[in-house]
């Protein structure tokens, strides 16, 4: 028996030695996967096709750098975890791909948890592989990356998950497509400071878990900005659009802003849970009702705060096709979706929210106040034929219906004006009708610039996705500034700021023109010394999800590569997006 025992001990020791993984020395070395493939014991090997196979765990220590080279293809084996306690330099000039080594493999992916390690992720596709990040003095910047088909093995909190509190994180121009879990998230006790902007979130949480595509704990001194994104659900019955939560009752001094997002086809649009201070403005929410029971969800905006410590400011949102427009589920949060009595007051809010066809079982529910606090809701457009007090009362549930509930103050509603004050962009639709957009979003990089985001949808401005750029119609537009029109060369002309050859502007008679089927940022820059005005215009990220964005549909098939960029036809690994005439769509991955 003693001999057998000794043999088992030796076997265990030998197994432990074999399992020991490579750990770098932390002496400032920059490691590429090519360099690691030449170091014995790293588990990295160069394959015949030029890719690198990672078959064992390894760690890059604090002080060292893991670098992803241009055009590299990294294949990670089942269960393998790459730990980066130093810096991650994943910014190839053109592209790189990180994926699993074989069908059925579930790699744990990248864990970047060093307290002093930063991550630069750019032009990288992460397929079946996630990134877990977090360190008190660390920050992450992701730009033009694709996170797709993440298996949830590294973290159930998201394809990009934050495991510790950290600040100054930025995720921009990225694509999150059909991940098993939600796209971006963090833990209940570790709020982060982050900017998420100009990204596409497409059919995430395919496992149909009770998590929104963007799922963030907020609190502490950390600011959160979620802006200019498209959050398109897969009509899943459990997964929502955007969620901010503070379920642990963390102190909160940061500012949380959700603005200029397009959110559609989710279980719900936006939700806040717990003590959350948030500004929710200028978002478009359409058909976020894929909850099987209206009592459990289906709101464009839902506010749940039993602590009664939230401050929620809601302005300029378009809310259409939900079971509910806005629901205050419980508690006495401070909710302001319009308070227009005193324009000089600190809590002034012009309202400008619009409710369209929110309800179920033949009843309309624009605003449901199940809490006990007073809700200010002036200056809004309600889903009634005439904006009268009697008519609006029918689409609001509050103290009038149940004395135990809080009162909603909703009169007066939104009043049409003559656009005589402020900065306005006026576009002409395909029938020649004016479409007015207010310029009210200050450029954070230049306080003298005021701008707006516009999506020139085919359903409104004409044309279709099958047309080439030369065939697509151009959309005329002009400005009205404090009641004065500024148009093309024959009108009051505003010079274009910057190099005119680097913008999409076309001049024609009394209008400027831009091609349909794109997103644009259009604004006016004022010289603070001379008062001279200049037009600013740029074309934003182009997902060409026009008909989904407009709640319309044009039947067709379109193709995207794994970087999320549209291509003319299927070539290699391709995401094929099919849009049907009944308003539904599907996305499948094919290899051509």
C-alpha positions as a Python dict, from the first residue, in 0.01 Angstrom:
ca = {
    (1, 'X'): (0, 0, 0),
    (2, 'X'): (287, 241, 81),
    (3, 'X'): (442, 182, -264),
    (4, 'X'): (114, 258, -437),
    (5, 'X'): (75, 576, -232),
    (6, 'X'): (427, 690, -325),
    (7, 'X'): (354, 628, -692),
    (8, 'X'): (39, 840, -674),
    (9, 'X'): (227, 1128, -511),
    (10, 'X'): (496, 1119, -779),
    (11, 'X'): (232, 1109, -1051),
    (12, 'X'): (53, 1408, -901),
    (13, 'X'): (380, 1602, -882),
    (14, 'X'): (459, 1518, -1242),
    (15, 'X'): (114, 1626, -1357),
    (16, 'X'): (148, 1955, -1171),
    (17, 'X'): (481, 2024, -1335),
    (18, 'X'): (340, 1956, -1679),
    (19, 'X'): (46, 2191, -1614),
    (20, 'X'): (267, 2485, -1512),
    (21, 'X'): (214, 2769, -1761),
    (22, 'X'): (454, 3027, -1900),
    (23, 'X'): (482, 3355, -1705),
    (24, 'X'): (686, 3642, -1845),
    (25, 'X'): (949, 3811, -1629),
    (26, 'X'): (796, 4161, -1623),
    (27, 'X'): (1116, 4330, -1741),
    (28, 'X'): (965, 4549, -2016),
    (29, 'X'): (970, 4291, -2294),
    (30, 'X'): (725, 4323, -2585),
    (31, 'X'): (594, 3978, -2678),
    (32, 'X'): (430, 3902, -3011),
    (33, 'X'): (268, 3567, -3080),
    (34, 'X'): (550, 3500, -3323),
    (35, 'X'): (804, 3560, -3046),
    (36, 'X'): (608, 3341, -2804),
    (37, 'X'): (602, 3060, -3060),
    (38, 'X'): (983, 3049, -3035),
    (39, 'X'): (985, 3019, -2655),
    (40, 'X'): (954, 2669, -2514),
    (41, 'X'): (660, 2611, -2282),
    (42, 'X'): (438, 2899, -2392),
    (43, 'X'): (190, 2671, -2570),
    (44, 'X'): (207, 2898, -2878),
    (45, 'X'): (294, 2729, -3207),
    (46, 'X'): (311, 2856, -3565),
    (47, 'X'): (84, 2657, -3796),
    (48, 'X'): (136, 2569, -4162),
    (49, 'X'): (-130, 2820, -4268),
    (50, 'X'): (53, 3105, -4091),
    (51, 'X'): (-184, 3122, -3794),
    (52, 'X'): (-79, 3077, -3432),
    (53, 'X'): (-230, 2806, -3214),
    (54, 'X'): (-246, 2872, -2840),
    (55, 'X'): (-286, 2537, -2666),
    (56, 'X'): (-191, 2628, -2307),
    (57, 'X'): (-248, 2910, -2061),
    (58, 'X'): (20, 3177, -2034),
    (59, 'X'): (63, 3507, -1848),
    (60, 'X'): (217, 3836, -1956),
    (61, 'X'): (328, 4002, -1632),
    (62, 'X'): (298, 4363, -1526),
    (63, 'X'): (561, 4571, -1704),
    (64, 'X'): (554, 4357, -2018),
    (65, 'X'): (345, 4398, -2335),
    (66, 'X'): (149, 4148, -2546),
    (67, 'X'): (134, 4277, -2902),
    (68, 'X'): (-95, 4159, -3180),
    (69, 'X'): (76, 4199, -3516),
    (70, 'X'): (-86, 4311, -3840),
    (71, 'X'): (-289, 4043, -4022),
    (72, 'X'): (-224, 3789, -3745),
    (73, 'X'): (-469, 3504, -3695),
    (74, 'X'): (-473, 3360, -3343),
    (75, 'X'): (-653, 3032, -3270),
    (76, 'X'): (-714, 2949, -2903),
    (77, 'X'): (-780, 2594, -2786),
    (78, 'X'): (-1064, 2472, -2565),
    (79, 'X'): (-1049, 2607, -2208),
    (80, 'X'): (-733, 2811, -2265),
    (81, 'X'): (-697, 3148, -2092),
    (82, 'X'): (-448, 3420, -2183),
    (83, 'X'): (-376, 3648, -1887),
    (84, 'X'): (-233, 3995, -1950),
    (85, 'X'): (-132, 4179, -1632),
    (86, 'X'): (79, 4419, -1833),
    (87, 'X'): (-29, 4615, -2141),
    (88, 'X'): (-220, 4477, -2439),
    (89, 'X'): (-120, 4637, -2769),
    (90, 'X'): (-384, 4493, -3000),
    (91, 'X'): (-382, 4765, -3265),
    (92, 'X'): (-274, 4625, -3601),
    (93, 'X'): (-260, 4872, -3888),
    (94, 'X'): (-515, 4678, -4093),
    (95, 'X'): (-670, 4380, -3919),
    (96, 'X'): (-621, 4074, -3701),
    (97, 'X'): (-848, 3787, -3599),
    (98, 'X'): (-871, 3595, -3272),
    (99, 'X'): (-1089, 3285, -3284),
    (100, 'X'): (-1125, 2930, -3154),
    (101, 'X'): (-906, 2648, -3283),
    (102, 'X'): (-1187, 2412, -3386),
    (103, 'X'): (-1562, 2373, -3393),
    (104, 'X'): (-1683, 2289, -3044),
    (105, 'X'): (-1390, 2453, -2866),
    (106, 'X'): (-1475, 2701, -2590),
    (107, 'X'): (-1168, 2909, -2510),
    (108, 'X'): (-1174, 3129, -2200),
    (109, 'X'): (-1017, 3414, -2396),
    (110, 'X'): (-830, 3714, -2260),
    (111, 'X'): (-816, 3820, -1895),
    (112, 'X'): (-661, 4167, -1860),
    (113, 'X'): (-678, 4242, -1489),
    (114, 'X'): (-351, 4417, -1408),
    (115, 'X'): (-392, 4720, -1184),
    (116, 'X'): (-155, 4919, -1405),
    (117, 'X'): (-216, 4756, -1742),
    (118, 'X'): (-387, 4933, -2030),
    (119, 'X'): (-546, 4778, -2337),
    (120, 'X'): (-555, 4926, -2686),
    (121, 'X'): (-786, 4721, -2910),
    (122, 'X'): (-821, 4838, -3269),
    (123, 'X'): (-912, 4668, -3598),
    (124, 'X'): (-945, 4328, -3430),
    (125, 'X'): (-1217, 4065, -3469),
    (126, 'X'): (-1280, 3856, -3158),
    (127, 'X'): (-1477, 3550, -3264),
    (128, 'X'): (-1591, 3291, -3004),
    (129, 'X'): (-1348, 3467, -2768),
    (130, 'X'): (-1421, 3734, -2507),
    (131, 'X'): (-1222, 3997, -2320),
    (132, 'X'): (-1237, 4045, -1942),
    (133, 'X'): (-1079, 4371, -1827),
    (134, 'X'): (-1031, 4566, -1506),
    (135, 'X'): (-766, 4723, -1285),
    (136, 'X'): (-794, 5025, -1060),
    (137, 'X'): (-537, 5229, -1257),
    (138, 'X'): (-609, 5074, -1595),
    (139, 'X'): (-816, 5179, -1895),
    (140, 'X'): (-934, 5018, -2217),
    (141, 'X'): (-984, 5173, -2559),
    (142, 'X'): (-1160, 4968, -2827),
    (143, 'X'): (-1203, 5114, -3176),
    (144, 'X'): (-1333, 4945, -3491),
    (145, 'X'): (-1337, 4600, -3334),
    (146, 'X'): (-1587, 4319, -3383),
    (147, 'X'): (-1701, 4097, -3097),
    (148, 'X'): (-1907, 3809, -3229),
    (149, 'X'): (-2034, 3466, -3123),
    (150, 'X'): (-1873, 3493, -2779),
    (151, 'X'): (-1932, 3168, -2590),
    (152, 'X'): (-1970, 3316, -2241),
    (153, 'X'): (-1691, 3098, -2098),
    (154, 'X'): (-1466, 3385, -1995),
    (155, 'X'): (-1753, 3575, -1834),
    (156, 'X'): (-2130, 3574, -1834),
    (157, 'X'): (-2120, 3954, -1797),
    (158, 'X'): (-2051, 4021, -2164),
    (159, 'X'): (-1836, 3964, -2468),
    (160, 'X'): (-1649, 4266, -2331),
    (161, 'X'): (-1668, 4242, -1953),
    (162, 'X'): (-1527, 4463, -1678),
    (163, 'X'): (-1423, 4268, -1368),
    (164, 'X'): (-1304, 4559, -1153),
    (165, 'X'): (-1371, 4930, -1124),
    (166, 'X'): (-1168, 5148, -1359),
    (167, 'X'): (-1212, 5478, -1539),
    (168, 'X'): (-1152, 5643, -1878),
    (169, 'X'): (-1265, 5344, -2084),
    (170, 'X'): (-1382, 5407, -2441),
    (171, 'X'): (-1559, 5170, -2682),
    (172, 'X'): (-1631, 5330, -3018),
    (173, 'X'): (-1709, 5232, -3376),
    (174, 'X'): (-1735, 4867, -3274),
    (175, 'X'): (-1966, 4583, -3373),
    (176, 'X'): (-2120, 4336, -3127),
    (177, 'X'): (-2294, 4063, -3323),
    (178, 'X'): (-2484, 3754, -3204),
    (179, 'X'): (-2292, 3692, -2883),
    (180, 'X'): (-2426, 3418, -2654),
    (181, 'X'): (-2424, 3659, -2359),
    (182, 'X'): (-2478, 4034, -2356),
    (183, 'X'): (-2236, 4258, -2541),
    (184, 'X'): (-2089, 4480, -2266),
    (185, 'X'): (-2128, 4440, -1891),
    (186, 'X'): (-1970, 4453, -1547),
    (187, 'X'): (-2027, 4316, -1198),
    (188, 'X'): (-2278, 4440, -941),
    (189, 'X'): (-2006, 4581, -714),
    (190, 'X'): (-1762, 4731, -965),
    (191, 'X'): (-1894, 5036, -1151),
    (192, 'X'): (-1676, 5169, -1431),
    (193, 'X'): (-1633, 5495, -1614),
    (194, 'X'): (-1696, 5436, -1982),
    (195, 'X'): (-1796, 5596, -2312),
    (196, 'X'): (-1981, 5371, -2557),
    (197, 'X'): (-2051, 5549, -2882),
    (198, 'X'): (-2119, 5490, -3248),
    (199, 'X'): (-2140, 5112, -3214),
    (200, 'X'): (-2371, 4848, -3357),
    (201, 'X'): (-2527, 4596, -3117),
    (202, 'X'): (-2699, 4326, -3320),
    (203, 'X'): (-2895, 4029, -3176),
    (204, 'X'): (-2682, 3976, -2865),
    (205, 'X'): (-2774, 3750, -2570),
    (206, 'X'): (-2869, 3469, -2806),
    (207, 'X'): (-2899, 3243, -2501),
    (208, 'X'): (-3209, 3453, -2416),
    (209, 'X'): (-3098, 3539, -2062),
    (210, 'X'): (-3252, 3812, -1852),
    (211, 'X'): (-2988, 4069, -1943),
    (212, 'X'): (-2988, 4371, -2176),
    (213, 'X'): (-2736, 4397, -2459),
    (214, 'X'): (-2560, 4678, -2270),
    (215, 'X'): (-2571, 4598, -1898),
    (216, 'X'): (-2383, 4835, -1668),
    (217, 'X'): (-2362, 4879, -1293),
    (218, 'X'): (-2322, 5249, -1218),
    (219, 'X'): (-2213, 5429, -906),
    (220, 'X'): (-1921, 5596, -733),
    (221, 'X'): (-1749, 5884, -912),
    (222, 'X'): (-1765, 5718, -1253),
    (223, 'X'): (-1936, 5881, -1552),
    (224, 'X'): (-2112, 5673, -1819),
    (225, 'X'): (-2198, 5796, -2170),
    (226, 'X'): (-2390, 5570, -2411),
    (227, 'X'): (-2445, 5767, -2730),
    (228, 'X'): (-2509, 5735, -3104),
    (229, 'X'): (-2541, 5355, -3101),
    (230, 'X'): (-2778, 5116, -3273),
    (231, 'X'): (-2910, 4849, -3037),
    (232, 'X'): (-3107, 4600, -3245),
    (233, 'X'): (-3251, 4300, -3065),
    (234, 'X'): (-3321, 3955, -3199),
    (235, 'X'): (-3681, 3968, -3075),
    (236, 'X'): (-3571, 3758, -2777),
    (237, 'X'): (-3824, 3736, -2494),
    (238, 'X'): (-3574, 3795, -2211),
    (239, 'X'): (-3305, 4028, -2343),
    (240, 'X'): (-3350, 4406, -2332),
    (241, 'X'): (-3171, 4698, -2493),
    (242, 'X'): (-2979, 4915, -2243),
    (243, 'X'): (-2975, 4872, -1865),
    (244, 'X'): (-2819, 5082, -1587),
    (245, 'X'): (-2838, 4938, -1237),
    (246, 'X'): (-2724, 4999, -882),
    (247, 'X'): (-2868, 4702, -695),
    (248, 'X'): (-2607, 4722, -416),
    (249, 'X'): (-2700, 5078, -322),
    (250, 'X'): (-2358, 5221, -407),
    (251, 'X'): (-2302, 5590, -353),
    (252, 'X'): (-2320, 5774, -682),
    (253, 'X'): (-2177, 6110, -782),
    (254, 'X'): (-2108, 6035, -1148),
    (255, 'X'): (-2322, 6143, -1445),
    (256, 'X'): (-2491, 5876, -1657),
    (257, 'X'): (-2615, 5981, -2001),
    (258, 'X'): (-2802, 5773, -2261),
    (259, 'X'): (-2858, 5979, -2575),
    (260, 'X'): (-2906, 5964, -2952),
    (261, 'X'): (-2937, 5585, -2964),
    (262, 'X'): (-3165, 5382, -3191),
    (263, 'X'): (-3311, 5089, -2993),
    (264, 'X'): (-3543, 4836, -3157),
    (265, 'X'): (-3679, 4481, -3134),
    (266, 'X'): (-3572, 4412, -2776),
    (267, 'X'): (-3771, 4288, -2477),
    (268, 'X'): (-3758, 4650, -2353),
    (269, 'X'): (-3575, 4964, -2453),
    (270, 'X'): (-3403, 5127, -2154),
    (271, 'X'): (-3425, 5033, -1787),
    (272, 'X'): (-3280, 5173, -1465),
    (273, 'X'): (-3278, 4964, -1148),
    (274, 'X'): (-3191, 5094, -802),
    (275, 'X'): (-3046, 5433, -711),
    (276, 'X'): (-2943, 5566, -1052),
    (277, 'X'): (-2901, 5925, -1168),
    (278, 'X'): (-2949, 5933, -1543),
    (279, 'X'): (-3016, 6165, -1835),
    (280, 'X'): (-3213, 5987, -2108),
    (281, 'X'): (-3258, 6208, -2411),
    (282, 'X'): (-3307, 6207, -2786),
    (283, 'X'): (-3326, 5831, -2822),
    (284, 'X'): (-3550, 5649, -3069),
    (285, 'X'): (-3717, 5337, -2931),
    (286, 'X'): (-3932, 5123, -3161),
    (287, 'X'): (-4102, 4786, -3107),
    (288, 'X'): (-3933, 4694, -2781),
    (289, 'X'): (-4211, 4463, -2670),
    (290, 'X'): (-4080, 4109, -2705),
    (291, 'X'): (-4189, 4008, -2355),
    (292, 'X'): (-4449, 3731, -2334),
    (293, 'X'): (-4624, 3894, -2035),
    (294, 'X'): (-4679, 4274, -2039),
    (295, 'X'): (-4675, 4273, -1657),
    (296, 'X'): (-4308, 4174, -1670),
    (297, 'X'): (-4171, 4407, -1935),
    (298, 'X'): (-4213, 4564, -2274),
    (299, 'X'): (-4152, 4928, -2174),
    (300, 'X'): (-3972, 5183, -2386),
    (301, 'X'): (-3831, 5317, -2059),
    (302, 'X'): (-3869, 5142, -1722),
    (303, 'X'): (-3765, 5287, -1384),
    (304, 'X'): (-3743, 5061, -1078),
    (305, 'X'): (-3618, 5219, -757),
    (306, 'X'): (-3743, 5097, -421),
    (307, 'X'): (-3474, 5313, -257),
    (308, 'X'): (-3642, 5629, -391),
    (309, 'X'): (-3300, 5784, -453),
    (310, 'X'): (-3295, 5808, -833),
    (311, 'X'): (-3298, 6125, -1039),
    (312, 'X'): (-3410, 6053, -1395),
    (313, 'X'): (-3426, 6328, -1660),
    (314, 'X'): (-3608, 6227, -1979),
    (315, 'X'): (-3619, 6458, -2283),
    (316, 'X'): (-3673, 6440, -2658),
    (317, 'X'): (-3725, 6065, -2692),
    (318, 'X'): (-3938, 5892, -2955),
    (319, 'X'): (-4119, 5594, -2796),
    (320, 'X'): (-4319, 5371, -3028),
    (321, 'X'): (-4463, 5022, -3029),
    (322, 'X'): (-4395, 4914, -2671),
    (323, 'X'): (-4645, 4759, -2432),
    (324, 'X'): (-4576, 5068, -2221),
    (325, 'X'): (-4424, 5406, -2299),
    (326, 'X'): (-4268, 5487, -1961),
    (327, 'X'): (-4325, 5286, -1642),
    (328, 'X'): (-4231, 5387, -1289),
    (329, 'X'): (-4251, 5044, -1130),
    (330, 'X'): (-4209, 5121, -761),
    (331, 'X'): (-4073, 5366, -508),
    (332, 'X'): (-4056, 5744, -524),
    (333, 'X'): (-3779, 5828, -771),
    (334, 'X'): (-3746, 6185, -894),
    (335, 'X'): (-3862, 6155, -1254),
    (336, 'X'): (-3872, 6463, -1479),
    (337, 'X'): (-3988, 6418, -1837),
    (338, 'X'): (-4100, 6776, -1883),
    (339, 'X'): (-4116, 7079, -1654),
    (340, 'X'): (-4167, 7396, -1854),
    (341, 'X'): (-4315, 7650, -1612),
    (342, 'X'): (-3986, 7832, -1547),
    (343, 'X'): (-3722, 7820, -1824),
    (344, 'X'): (-3466, 7962, -1579),
    (345, 'X'): (-3516, 7691, -1319),
    (346, 'X'): (-3245, 7428, -1261),
    (347, 'X'): (-3496, 7149, -1323),
    (348, 'X'): (-3634, 7303, -1643),
    (349, 'X'): (-3704, 7038, -1905),
    (350, 'X'): (-3878, 7122, -2235),
    (351, 'X'): (-4015, 6767, -2257),
    (352, 'X'): (-4042, 6701, -2631),
    (353, 'X'): (-4098, 6330, -2576),
    (354, 'X'): (-4330, 6162, -2826),
    (355, 'X'): (-4546, 5856, -2755),
    (356, 'X'): (-4680, 5647, -3044),
    (357, 'X'): (-4890, 5328, -3019),
    (358, 'X'): (-4771, 5197, -2684),
    (359, 'X'): (-5020, 4953, -2532),
    (360, 'X'): (-5177, 4608, -2545),
    (361, 'X'): (-5517, 4440, -2540),
    (362, 'X'): (-5677, 4745, -2697),
    (363, 'X'): (-5558, 4991, -2429),
    (364, 'X'): (-5289, 5260, -2462),
    (365, 'X'): (-5032, 5321, -2189),
    (366, 'X'): (-4807, 5619, -2253),
    (367, 'X'): (-4707, 5670, -1890),
    (368, 'X'): (-4778, 5431, -1601),
    (369, 'X'): (-4688, 5571, -1258),
    (370, 'X'): (-4703, 5278, -1019),
    (371, 'X'): (-4478, 5466, -776),
    (372, 'X'): (-4577, 5713, -508),
    (373, 'X'): (-4388, 6021, -626),
    (374, 'X'): (-4506, 6315, -833),
    (375, 'X'): (-4392, 6298, -1195),
    (376, 'X'): (-4353, 6610, -1409),
    (377, 'X'): (-4447, 6538, -1770),
    (378, 'X'): (-4520, 6869, -1940),
    (379, 'X'): (-4436, 6961, -2298),
    (380, 'X'): (-4480, 6614, -2449),
    (381, 'X'): (-4677, 6479, -2745),
    (382, 'X'): (-4913, 6205, -2632),
    (383, 'X'): (-5075, 5933, -2839),
    (384, 'X'): (-5412, 6103, -2865),
    (385, 'X'): (-5590, 6270, -3155),
    (386, 'X'): (-5626, 6601, -2970),
    (387, 'X'): (-5375, 6711, -2705),
    (388, 'X'): (-5645, 6793, -2450),
    (389, 'X'): (-5640, 6720, -2078),
    (390, 'X'): (-5931, 6479, -2103),
    (391, 'X'): (-5777, 6286, -2390),
    (392, 'X'): (-5429, 6266, -2237),
    (393, 'X'): (-5573, 6145, -1908),
    (394, 'X'): (-5683, 5829, -2088),
    (395, 'X'): (-5325, 5725, -2170),
    (396, 'X'): (-5174, 5801, -1826),
    (397, 'X'): (-5216, 5590, -1511),
    (398, 'X'): (-5153, 5776, -1184),
    (399, 'X'): (-5317, 5918, -871),
    (400, 'X'): (-5640, 5995, -1055),
    (401, 'X'): (-5682, 5622, -1118),
    (402, 'X'): (-5548, 5503, -779),
    (403, 'X'): (-5516, 5746, -484),
    (404, 'X'): (-5216, 5551, -351),
    (405, 'X'): (-5010, 5637, -659),
    (406, 'X'): (-4818, 5952, -737),
    (407, 'X'): (-4961, 6238, -942),
    (408, 'X'): (-4852, 6304, -1300),
    (409, 'X'): (-4849, 6673, -1401),
    (410, 'X'): (-4880, 6663, -1779),
    (411, 'X'): (-5043, 6991, -1884),
    (412, 'X'): (-4962, 7177, -2097),
    (413, 'X'): (-4855, 6932, -2368),
    (414, 'X'): (-4607, 7008, -2643),
    (415, 'X'): (-4694, 7322, -2836),
    (416, 'X'): (-4596, 7363, -3200),
    (417, 'X'): (-4374, 7665, -3259),
    (418, 'X'): (-4250, 7851, -3565),
    (419, 'X'): (-3885, 7757, -3507),
    (420, 'X'): (-3808, 8121, -3450),
    (421, 'X'): (-3555, 8058, -3175),
    (422, 'X'): (-3248, 7838, -3177),
    (423, 'X'): (-3056, 7638, -3435),
    (424, 'X'): (-3254, 7415, -3675),
    (425, 'X'): (-3163, 7183, -3959),
    (426, 'X'): (-3437, 7153, -4223),
    (427, 'X'): (-3432, 6861, -4469),
    (428, 'X'): (-3671, 6794, -4757),
    (429, 'X'): (-3816, 6443, -4776),
    (430, 'X'): (-3896, 6253, -5096),
    (431, 'X'): (-4230, 6439, -5126),
    (432, 'X'): (-4074, 6781, -5070),
    (433, 'X'): (-4201, 6813, -4712),
    (434, 'X'): (-3984, 6981, -4450),
    (435, 'X'): (-3831, 6767, -4174),
    (436, 'X'): (-3706, 6982, -3885),
    (437, 'X'): (-3418, 6867, -3660),
    (438, 'X'): (-3298, 7083, -3374),
    (439, 'X'): (-2926, 7138, -3331),
    (440, 'X'): (-2880, 7105, -2958),
    (441, 'X'): (-2598, 6859, -2903),
    (442, 'X'): (-2277, 7044, -2812),
    (443, 'X'): (-1959, 6893, -2947),
    (444, 'X'): (-1765, 6780, -2635),
    (445, 'X'): (-1438, 6869, -2808),
    (446, 'X'): (-1549, 7222, -2902),
    (447, 'X'): (-1811, 7411, -2696),
    (448, 'X'): (-1852, 7660, -2984),
    (449, 'X'): (-1997, 7385, -3204),
    (450, 'X'): (-2359, 7273, -3190),
    (451, 'X'): (-2477, 6977, -3396),
    (452, 'X'): (-2723, 6693, -3447),
    (453, 'X'): (-2716, 6338, -3580),
    (454, 'X'): (-2945, 6250, -3871),
    (455, 'X'): (-3013, 5918, -4041),
    (456, 'X'): (-3129, 5971, -4399),
    (457, 'X'): (-3360, 5672, -4433),
    (458, 'X'): (-3478, 5547, -4770),
    (459, 'X'): (-3836, 5519, -4642),
    (460, 'X'): (-3844, 5894, -4577),
    (461, 'X'): (-3605, 6043, -4831),
    (462, 'X'): (-3637, 5800, -5124),
    (463, 'X'): (-3418, 5547, -5297),
    (464, 'X'): (-3335, 5196, -5179),
    (465, 'X'): (-3033, 4999, -5054),
    (466, 'X'): (-2982, 4829, -5389),
    (467, 'X'): (-2887, 5157, -5559),
    (468, 'X'): (-2526, 5257, -5610),
    (469, 'X'): (-2400, 5584, -5461),
    (470, 'X'): (-2437, 5751, -5803),
    (471, 'X'): (-2801, 5637, -5834),
    (472, 'X'): (-2917, 5737, -5487),
    (473, 'X'): (-3110, 6063, -5462),
    (474, 'X'): (-2959, 6358, -5280),
    (475, 'X'): (-3139, 6516, -4986),
    (476, 'X'): (-3163, 6898, -4989),
    (477, 'X'): (-3124, 7083, -4660),
    (478, 'X'): (-3070, 7424, -4509),
    (479, 'X'): (-3045, 7588, -4165),
    (480, 'X'): (-3281, 7818, -3977),
    (481, 'X'): (-3095, 8005, -3704),
    (482, 'X'): (-3302, 8231, -3480),
    (483, 'X'): (-3562, 8255, -3755),
    (484, 'X'): (-3316, 8333, -4039),
    (485, 'X'): (-3267, 8086, -4321),
    (486, 'X'): (-2917, 7991, -4430),
    (487, 'X'): (-2906, 7783, -4745),
    (488, 'X'): (-2692, 7715, -5050),
    (489, 'X'): (-2478, 7953, -5261),
    (490, 'X'): (-2768, 8182, -5359),
    (491, 'X'): (-2899, 8216, -5005),
    (492, 'X'): (-2732, 8335, -4683),
    (493, 'X'): (-2424, 8119, -4719),
    (494, 'X'): (-2239, 7962, -4428),
    (495, 'X'): (-1888, 7857, -4534),
    (496, 'X'): (-1797, 7493, -4482),
    (497, 'X'): (-1545, 7437, -4204),
    (498, 'X'): (-1234, 7240, -4305),
    (499, 'X'): (-1133, 7094, -4639),
    (500, 'X'): (-1442, 7092, -4869),
    (501, 'X'): (-1300, 6791, -5054),
    (502, 'X'): (-1319, 6579, -4739),
    (503, 'X'): (-1693, 6618, -4678),
    (504, 'X'): (-1997, 6468, -4856),
    (505, 'X'): (-2158, 6806, -4931),
    (506, 'X'): (-2308, 6884, -5273),
    (507, 'X'): (-2409, 7245, -5349),
    (508, 'X'): (-2714, 7306, -5567),
    (509, 'X'): (-2911, 7630, -5606),
    (510, 'X'): (-3055, 7738, -5269),
    (511, 'X'): (-2982, 7412, -5093),
    (512, 'X'): (-2699, 7198, -4977),
    (513, 'X'): (-2742, 6830, -5060),
    (514, 'X'): (-2612, 6500, -4924),
    (515, 'X'): (-2672, 6144, -5052),
    (516, 'X'): (-2949, 5938, -4893),
    (517, 'X'): (-2883, 5613, -4706),
    (518, 'X'): (-2616, 5737, -4464),
    (519, 'X'): (-2588, 5876, -4112),
    (520, 'X'): (-2449, 6229, -4078),
    (521, 'X'): (-2333, 6465, -3809),
    (522, 'X'): (-2431, 6817, -3919),
    (523, 'X'): (-2368, 7130, -3717),
    (524, 'X'): (-2270, 7493, -3696),
    (525, 'X'): (-1941, 7623, -3555),
    (526, 'X'): (-1932, 7984, -3433),
    (527, 'X'): (-1604, 8176, -3410),
    (528, 'X'): (-1615, 8314, -3052),
    (529, 'X'): (-1421, 8626, -3153),
    (530, 'X'): (-1583, 8728, -3481),
    (531, 'X'): (-1922, 8559, -3451),
    (532, 'X'): (-1876, 8412, -3802),
    (533, 'X'): (-2055, 8083, -3854),
    (534, 'X'): (-1925, 7776, -4034),
    (535, 'X'): (-2103, 7456, -4133),
    (536, 'X'): (-1963, 7125, -4004),
    (537, 'X'): (-2062, 6800, -4171),
    (538, 'X'): (-1928, 6446, -4163),
    (539, 'X'): (-2058, 6104, -4254),
    (540, 'X'): (-2094, 5869, -3959),
    (541, 'X'): (-2055, 5494, -3933),
    (542, 'X'): (-2274, 5335, -4202),
    (543, 'X'): (-2456, 5015, -4108),
    (544, 'X'): (-2723, 5062, -4377),
    (545, 'X'): (-2992, 4920, -4147),
    (546, 'X'): (-3219, 5191, -4282),
    (547, 'X'): (-3548, 5015, -4303),
    (548, 'X'): (-3509, 4852, -3962),
    (549, 'X'): (-3428, 5197, -3822),
    (550, 'X'): (-3740, 5350, -3970),
    (551, 'X'): (-3974, 5077, -3855),
    (552, 'X'): (-4019, 5006, -4229),
    (553, 'X'): (-3895, 4726, -4449),
    (554, 'X'): (-3756, 4677, -4796),
    (555, 'X'): (-3699, 4316, -4900),
    (556, 'X'): (-3339, 4247, -4987),
    (557, 'X'): (-3017, 4068, -4902),
    (558, 'X'): (-2699, 4240, -4785),
    (559, 'X'): (-2356, 4112, -4691),
    (560, 'X'): (-2112, 4201, -4412),
    (561, 'X'): (-1762, 4071, -4347),
    (562, 'X'): (-1664, 3960, -3997),
    (563, 'X'): (-1538, 4312, -3927),
    (564, 'X'): (-1897, 4430, -3969),
    (565, 'X'): (-1820, 4616, -4293),
    (566, 'X'): (-2062, 4588, -4582),
    (567, 'X'): (-1938, 4415, -4899),
    (568, 'X'): (-2090, 4371, -5244),
    (569, 'X'): (-2119, 3992, -5232),
    (570, 'X'): (-2040, 3696, -5008),
    (571, 'X'): (-1664, 3646, -4988),
    (572, 'X'): (-1501, 3419, -4730),
    (573, 'X'): (-1665, 3427, -4386),
    (574, 'X'): (-1973, 3646, -4446),
    (575, 'X'): (-2275, 3757, -4241),
    (576, 'X'): (-2580, 3757, -4469),
    (577, 'X'): (-2859, 3987, -4351),
    (578, 'X'): (-3196, 3921, -4514),
    (579, 'X'): (-3482, 4168, -4474),
    (580, 'X'): (-3835, 4050, -4548),
    (581, 'X'): (-4144, 4237, -4662),
    (582, 'X'): (-4335, 4148, -4343),
    (583, 'X'): (-4094, 4347, -4130),
    (584, 'X'): (-3883, 4058, -4003),
    (585, 'X'): (-3518, 3989, -4073),
    (586, 'X'): (-3257, 3723, -4021),
    (587, 'X'): (-2878, 3705, -4011),
    (588, 'X'): (-2672, 3394, -4083),
    (589, 'X'): (-2303, 3331, -4121),
    (590, 'X'): (-2185, 3157, -4439),
    (591, 'X'): (-1850, 3059, -4588),
    (592, 'X'): (-1806, 3125, -4959),
}
